[in-house]
């Protein structure tokens, strides 16, 4: 194999990689180092190539990574991860992933070791995102399974309850019992529908973007009858120059928050929806003039199935679904509330990557 061509191929891959990459030969001599690794390690790419690792980075001598390097060269496993500190003007904590790489078919040349280097904070962020994606997939699958298991028997029980009520006279003592049974079954049906909606929202891929203002207008159309019926005035204070945002089901979150606002104002009031640009985010405020959230239950409002509504009116899944779809869109949700004044839910979502401003006006 042409070693020069081989290294050139590696270097081309290294140059386009977003993380720091460094290639060592079987003698721990640096073969290739990309710009990201040079920046993270505080070393010169040109000066580092061809020199032993410890000559370039003497502080690595006493790290667990360097102690394991001989075993990594001969390892048959694919990956090992280790943490170590790189001293500098400001001591930076890095995470290194080391993998052995066969050079070619000639075993006398040994193996290389490929190091992938990221800032520890970045690694932790990636791990949190991975764990959250796995968590969302598992609860979505669980919710979907529960919903499908309950759907058919619930449908049958509810149908026979209706038939029984039709055959009873108004003064039958059993009628009142069956009405209570029907109310409980209706609540279970709503919960099953919420489960299915939840599973769709947390497992569907986030591959679309949305116009926030249009999304809100569409959401308000779905609940406009309630505004008229409850005499709730809807005010809009929306920035008309907002960029698009990732959409993991944001309309569903807005609808749920607006419905909660209506529930907080059964005798009328004002619902104010505000959108604005804030640094790299878009913010959505949904503000009501209801009675506010009691302080003792505020820590629990995002718990599944927690609800202060009457048993026949809520499933306790509205806010947790709103929170999940906002987080799937890369955002966060928070609230503030004051007794007798009202509650404001604020959604932060990032600007979609293709809409973000480019450096130097590009």
Phi and psi in degrees as a GROMACS rama.xvg file:
@    title "Ramachandran Plot"
@    xaxis  label "Phi"
@    yaxis  label "Psi"
@TYPE xy
-74.5988  109.596  UNK-2
-63.7518  -38.2064  UNK-3
-62.5121  -45.0777  UNK-4
-66.0888  -38.8943  UNK-5
-60.3039  -48.4369  UNK-6
-66.3634  -33.672  UNK-7
-64.114  -38.8234  UNK-8
-64.2611  -43.8782  UNK-9
-61.0193  -45.506  UNK-10
-61.7854  -38.0629  UNK-11
-62.5223  -41.3382  UNK-12
-65.9596  -40.989  UNK-13
-61.7395  -41.5639  UNK-14
-63.0372  -30.2908  UNK-15
-95.7191  -3.81196  UNK-16
-73.282  138.398  UNK-17
-76.8888  -22.2557  UNK-18
-102.231  168.269  UNK-19
-70.7087  131.663  UNK-20
-130.434  137.421  UNK-21
-142.598  131.113  UNK-22
-110.582  123.839  UNK-23
-108.365  147.133  UNK-24
-86.4188  -174.969  UNK-25
-68.0558  -11.1483  UNK-26
-103.924  14.4986  UNK-27
63.0369  32.5544  UNK-28
-96.759  134.075  UNK-29
-71.5652  124.1  UNK-30
-98.5686  -44.7624  UNK-31
-143.657  143.432  UNK-32
-142.587  130.649  UNK-33
-89.9775  172.766  UNK-34
-62.9674  -37.9343  UNK-35
-63.1292  -42.1025  UNK-36
-65.9478  -41.2388  UNK-37
-58.5783  -40.8266  UNK-38
-66.7024  -45.7282  UNK-39
-65.4763  -37.1278  UNK-40
-92.7757  -11.4135  UNK-41
70.4344  37.5015  UNK-42
-125.179  160.811  UNK-43
-86.4346  130.178  UNK-44
-59.6107  -47.2308  UNK-45
-66.1779  -44.2209  UNK-46
-73.5542  -24.2746  UNK-47
-78.3333  -33.7475  UNK-48
-64.6198  132.105  UNK-49
89.1502  -1.59108  UNK-50
-108.506  149.918  UNK-51
-61.0737  147.141  UNK-52
-55.7361  -46.876  UNK-53
-68.4696  -23.4521  UNK-54
-70.7581  -34.533  UNK-55
-84.0834  -38.8141  UNK-56
-128.243  73.7165  UNK-57
-63.0051  -24.1905  UNK-58
-69.3147  -12.2157  UNK-59
-79.9772  -8.49072  UNK-60
-56.547  -41.2147  UNK-61
-99.4476  17.3788  UNK-62
-87.3856  155.401  UNK-63
-58.1057  -31.2327  UNK-64
-60.7472  -50.8234  UNK-65
-66.948  -33.4929  UNK-66
-64.5089  -29.3189  UNK-67
-93.4236  -3.65567  UNK-68
-59.0452  -43.9104  UNK-69
-58.6462  -39.3275  UNK-70
-69.1241  -33.9698  UNK-71
-65.987  -36.0592  UNK-72
-61.7595  -38.0642  UNK-73
-98.7407  5.30298  UNK-74
-69.01  151.815  UNK-75
-105.192  -9.18176  UNK-76
-78.0387  161.833  UNK-77
-85.0584  -40.1942  UNK-78
-140.974  143.372  UNK-79
-141.877  142.339  UNK-80
-118.274  140.374  UNK-81
-142.754  151.167  UNK-82
-107.854  143.169  UNK-83
-157.157  162.919  UNK-84
-105.009  133.658  UNK-85
-107.445  115.9  UNK-86
-73.1262  152.959  UNK-87
-174.502  -160.747  UNK-88
-59.5157  -42.1179  UNK-89
-126.887  113.936  UNK-90
-60.4183  120.539  UNK-91
-106.47  137.831  UNK-92
-93.8169  120.861  UNK-93
-116.52  157.571  UNK-94
-118.845  131.267  UNK-95
-114.879  131.831  UNK-96
-110.797  122.85  UNK-97
-113.713  132.523  UNK-98
-134.939  138.644  UNK-99
-82.0826  145.407  UNK-100
-132.297  116.353  UNK-101
-62.3023  131.311  UNK-102
-73.1226  -50.488  UNK-103
-165.542  -166.575  UNK-104
-74.9187  -10.6606  UNK-105
-87.0937  104.28  UNK-106
-65.8224  -17.6162  UNK-107
-68.8045  -19.8637  UNK-108
-86.5385  -2.8925  UNK-109
67.6259  -162.68  UNK-110
-118.241  160.892  UNK-111
-99.1138  165.682  UNK-112
-123.763  124.31  UNK-113
-98.667  124.48  UNK-114
-107.508  128.046  UNK-115
-108.567  124.545  UNK-116
-122.749  127.76  UNK-117
-135.554  159.598  UNK-118
-66.3936  143.484  UNK-119
-58.5594  -40.5657  UNK-120
-62.4429  -38.4591  UNK-121
-66.363  -41.2476  UNK-122
-62.0562  -42.6764  UNK-123
-62.9451  -38.8797  UNK-124
-63.9075  -44.2757  UNK-125
-62.8133  -40.034  UNK-126
-65.2511  -41.5995  UNK-127
-61.3548  -41.8609  UNK-128
-64.046  -40.322  UNK-129
-63.8177  -47.229  UNK-130
-61.8118  -39.0474  UNK-131
-67.5605  -39.874  UNK-132
-62.8856  -41.6586  UNK-133
-65.3122  -40.3574  UNK-134
-62.9198  -45.9329  UNK-135
-64.2093  -39.7836  UNK-136
-63.9963  -40.2383  UNK-137
-70.0542  -43.0777  UNK-138
-71.9566  -31.1176  UNK-139
-64.0876  -42.5897  UNK-140
-65.4236  -40.9236  UNK-141
-63.4656  -45.499  UNK-142
-61.8663  -42.4759  UNK-143
-64.3165  -41.5058  UNK-144
-64.0271  -44.6869  UNK-145
-61.9793  -44.6297  UNK-146
-60.7262  -45.019  UNK-147
-67.9879  -35.6973  UNK-148
-66.414  -34.581  UNK-149
-87.8308  -24.3797  UNK-150
-58.5601  -52.2749  UNK-151
-65.4179  -52.0518  UNK-152
-62.6086  -34.9221  UNK-153
-63.4801  -43.0376  UNK-154
-59.4843  -42.6619  UNK-155
-66.8398  -45.9097  UNK-156
-62.4963  -41.5743  UNK-157
-66.4386  -38.9844  UNK-158
-62.6475  -45.3883  UNK-159
-69.7588  -29.2053  UNK-160
-66.0873  -42.6007  UNK-161
-61.4069  -44.4375  UNK-162
-61.4713  -42.0582  UNK-163
-63.0391  -41.4694  UNK-164
-63.4467  -37.6404  UNK-165
-65.2278  -25.1517  UNK-166
-95.4727  2.06619  UNK-167
-103.644  145.542  UNK-168
-77.7663  161.325  UNK-169
-62.9074  -26.1593  UNK-170
-96.5146  8.02056  UNK-171
-69.3059  132.67  UNK-172
-65.4258  -22.311  UNK-173
-76.8489  -24.2904  UNK-174
-58.243  -43.9287  UNK-175
-61.356  -39.3481  UNK-176
-63.1051  -43.5261  UNK-177
-68.0906  -32.8267  UNK-178
-62.3858  -42.0326  UNK-179
-64.9588  -38.675  UNK-180
-60.7506  -44.6119  UNK-181
-62.434  -40.6732  UNK-182
-61.7593  -41.855  UNK-183
-65.0893  -40.5328  UNK-184
-66.5782  -39.0142  UNK-185
-60.6177  -40.0462  UNK-186
-64.8434  -40.0558  UNK-187
-64.325  -38.4724  UNK-188
-62.7362  -42.3842  UNK-189
-63.5595  -38.884  UNK-190
-64.686  -40.116  UNK-191
-64.4218  -41.7423  UNK-192
-62.8512  -40.0046  UNK-193
-65.1938  -38.5055  UNK-194
-58.3765  -47.5117  UNK-195
-64.4051  -42.0572  UNK-196
-63.3703  -41.841  UNK-197
-60.1805  -46.2662  UNK-198
-64.3943  -36.0679  UNK-199
-67.6067  -40.856  UNK-200
-68.6658  -39.2396  UNK-201
-87.77  -8.57315  UNK-202
-112.753  -17.8214  UNK-203
-68.1887  138.797  UNK-204
-67.2713  144.399  UNK-205
-90.9925  89.9824  UNK-206
-127.225  22.3998  UNK-207
-134.199  163.167  UNK-208
-121.684  164.192  UNK-209
-138.087  150.512  UNK-210
-86.1109  112.769  UNK-211
-58.8159  -44.5377  UNK-212
-64.7616  -41.935  UNK-213
-66.8364  -39.092  UNK-214
-59.6365  -42.4268  UNK-215
-67.1509  -42.6502  UNK-216
-61.1487  -41.3522  UNK-217
-64.6734  -38.4182  UNK-218
-64.7598  -40.3523  UNK-219
-66.7118  -32.2718  UNK-220
-60.5529  -33.6473  UNK-221
-70.5595  -22.004  UNK-222
-122.487  13.9372  UNK-223
-62.5667  -30.412  UNK-224
-63.1776  -35.0081  UNK-225
-67.9689  -38.0868  UNK-226
-59.7645  -44.0442  UNK-227
-67.6644  -45.6173  UNK-228
-63.2452  -40.8198  UNK-229
-92.7561  1.67737  UNK-230
56.8969  48.816  UNK-231
-99.8511  124.845  UNK-232
-84.0657  128.387  UNK-233
-104.459  118.643  UNK-234
-107.716  138.651  UNK-235
-116.422  127.989  UNK-236
-129.293  80.0395  UNK-237
-116.392  130.131  UNK-238
-68.9272  122.713  UNK-239
-86.2448  0.64144  UNK-240
-116.026  36.6072  UNK-241
-81.148  142.126  UNK-242
-78.0748  162.68  UNK-243
-68.8626  157.39  UNK-244
-129.505  156.051  UNK-245
-60.2685  139.161  UNK-246
-121.728  101.952  UNK-247
-99.6281  23.6995  UNK-248
112.864  32.3358  UNK-249
-62.7244  -32.8764  UNK-250
-60.8275  -37.7892  UNK-251
-64.2951  -39.1428  UNK-252
-63.823  -44.413  UNK-253
-62.9854  -44.6253  UNK-254
-58.479  -45.7848  UNK-255
-62.7071  -40.8802  UNK-256
-69.3594  -37.27  UNK-257
-66.8597  -41.148  UNK-258
-61.2949  -41.239  UNK-259
-61.4194  -39.1714  UNK-260
-63.9432  -42.1497  UNK-261
-61.894  -40.9385  UNK-262
-62.1686  -29.9426  UNK-263
-78.8616  -10.2063  UNK-264
-127.514  61.0837  UNK-265
-64.8174  -22.2923  UNK-266
-108.453  23.1327  UNK-267
98.2841  166.217  UNK-268
160.874  -159.283  UNK-269
-127.895  129.089  UNK-270
-107.352  120.581  UNK-271
-114.621  124.426  UNK-272
-114.425  123.569  UNK-273
-122.766  135.65  UNK-274
-123.682  145.846  UNK-275
-157.68  160.561  UNK-276
-93.8614  133.179  UNK-277
-137.47  104.026  UNK-278
52.608  -119.261  UNK-279
-93.8355  10.2148  UNK-280
-118.185  165.781  UNK-281
-113.266  134.155  UNK-282
-111.126  141.016  UNK-283
-125.236  119.573  UNK-284
-105.666  132.068  UNK-285
-122.28  106.713  UNK-286
-117.666  130.18  UNK-287
-116.887  167.073  UNK-288
-113.4  38.6284  UNK-289
-80.8001  -162.428  UNK-290
-80.7181  -3.87981  UNK-291
85.0242  165.698  UNK-292
-95.2376  124.53  UNK-293
-54.4793  138.291  UNK-294
-59.9593  -33.522  UNK-295
-72.5054  -17.9876  UNK-296
-105.88  -4.38191  UNK-297
-57.6446  -38.17  UNK-298
-66.3722  -12.4305  UNK-299
-107.902  -0.26073  UNK-300
-67.6811  -20.3615  UNK-301
-96.8063  10.9214  UNK-302
-77.0584  137.443  UNK-303
-59.496  137.101  UNK-304
70.5504  4.15557  UNK-305
-84.7194  125.171  UNK-306
-152.12  143.275  UNK-307
-101.651  2.24995  UNK-308
-78.3265  159.3  UNK-309
-56.1441  152.991  UNK-310
-57.7647  -28.2021  UNK-311
-90.0739  1.7353  UNK-312
-115.022  -18.0765  UNK-313
-142.154  150.691  UNK-314
-99.3923  -14.3572  UNK-315
77.9848  15.9062  UNK-316
-112.889  -6.8662  UNK-317
-59.9644  -48.3353  UNK-318
-73.8337  -36.2996  UNK-319
-67.7496  -35.1061  UNK-320
-66.3965  -43.2016  UNK-321
-58.7642  -44.1309  UNK-322
-63.5957  -43.6706  UNK-323
-63.763  -44.9097  UNK-324
-71.2799  -31.894  UNK-325
-65.1923  -44.8483  UNK-326
-67.431  -32.8632  UNK-327
-67.6331  -24.344  UNK-328
-84.414  5.13847  UNK-329
86.3447  11.4183  UNK-330
-111.798  -170.301  UNK-331
-135.591  161.426  UNK-332
-134.335  137.965  UNK-333
-143.086  169.424  UNK-334
-147.318  157.941  UNK-335
-134.95  146.697  UNK-336
-147.72  145.154  UNK-337
-135.804  126.085  UNK-338
-56.0271  130.077  UNK-339
79.0604  -5.898  UNK-340
-112.762  -46.6463  UNK-341
141.681  -173.624  UNK-342
-134.396  143.063  UNK-343
-125.183  123.482  UNK-344
-99.9505  132.945  UNK-345
-120.286  124.569  UNK-346
-104.594  129.367  UNK-347
-109.643  125.774  UNK-348
-130.271  143.363  UNK-349
-73.4475  157.874  UNK-350
-69.7436  139.015  UNK-351
-59.1716  140.435  UNK-352
-52.0698  -42.286  UNK-353
-70.3044  -14.7395  UNK-354
-97.1255  -8.06877  UNK-355
-69.057  143.656  UNK-356
-64.3922  141.104  UNK-357
-90.3481  148.708  UNK-358
-63.9267  147.583  UNK-359
58.6766  25.8667  UNK-360
71.5929  15.4533  UNK-361
